[in-house]
Structures are given as structure tokens and as C-alpha cells.
């Protein structure tokens, strides 16, 4: 099971998700260990679930068209939309406090 380390507002939360688990889906069904993840539509349209990948980004697929449209230049800063990622490897993320 992939280990997720999540940083937000000076707090660090750790937990595991099932293989090929999606953090936004897990949050929506209350099976996600960190209630601090900000998310909205779950379809790549609102951008609320954007997180900066601090570690483990090399194991992720290339950003899809929804991420490119929503995040633009932020992709080069390491941002990804969590609703668009199905995790298969350990990852460390940071979400802006706002």
C-alpha cells in the first residue's frame, strides 16, 4: 500500500491508501486519514485539490490535459491535481493553507 505524507498549515499527516487509490475519492467516502485535504469537484475542473509533490513525483504519470489546463505553469513548480492521480507509490505532498 502506498504511503502518503501530507503537509498543510505546518502539520504533517501520514497514512496509507490502497494500491491505485485516489486521495479525493478516499476523502469523499471518509476513508481518508487526513480531513485537511481541500478538494471540490473531483473531476479536474475546480483545482481545489492542487498539491505540490515534494517526493515521489518521478513515479507519477505525466500530467493529463485537465491538469495542464487547470494548473498551467504551476506544473513546472511540482503541482498536480490529486483528483487526477491514482497512487501506486509512496508520495509526499504539500497543499497551500489557503
N, C-alpha and C positions, 0 to 999 in steps of 0.2 A: 504494500500500500504506500502510495506517495506521501511523504511528509511535507506539510506546508507550514512555513514560518511566516507570520503575518505581522507587519509593523504598522501601527497607526497611533497618532497622537501621543507618542512617547511610550506606548505599551507594546509588548511583544506577546503574541499568542502562537502556540504551536499545536498541531494536531495532525491527524491523518485523514485522507479521503480514499475511497475505493479506487482501484485502478480504473482509469478513464473517467474519473469523477469530475464534475463541473462545479466550481465553487458557488456560483449563483443558483444553480438548481438545488444544491445541497442546502443553501441558506433558505430558499423558498419553501422547502419541506421540513425546515427546522432540524436538519440533520447535520448542520454545520457548526463546529465548535466555537466559532467566534461571531458574536452578534454585531460586531463592529464593522463588518463589510458593508459598504454603501453600494447599493445596486438599484436598478429600476426596472426597465422593460425586459431584460433578459434576451433581447434579440439584436443587440449591437446598434440600436438606434439612439439611445439617450446618452451613452458614455459615462454614466454614473459609476460603473464598476471598474473604471480605469485604474490600474495599479502599475507601479514601476517595478520591474523584475530586477531584484538585486542579485540573485543567484539562481542558476538552473535554466536560464533563458536559452542556452545553447541546445537544450533538448526539446524546445518548443518548435512547432511548425512555423513557417513564415506567416506573417500577418495576412489575414484574408482581406477581401475588398471592403468589408464593413469596418474593420479596424483602420485601414488606410483612410477611408472616408471620414471616420469619426475622430481619429487621433492625429492625422496629418504628420507634422514634424515631430510630435511627441514620441512617435515610434523610434526615432533616432536617439531619444533620451531613455529608451528602455521601457516605455509604457505599452501595455497591452490591455485589451478588454477581457475581463475574467469570464464574462458570459460566453465568449467565443472559444475558450480553451478547455479541452478535456485532458486532464493531467495524467501523465504516465510516469513522471519522475519527480523527485524532490524539487521544491521550489521555495524561494524566499521572495516575499512581496512587500511593497510599501504602498499604502494608499494615503493620499493627501488628507489632512484633517478636515478641510472644508467640504 
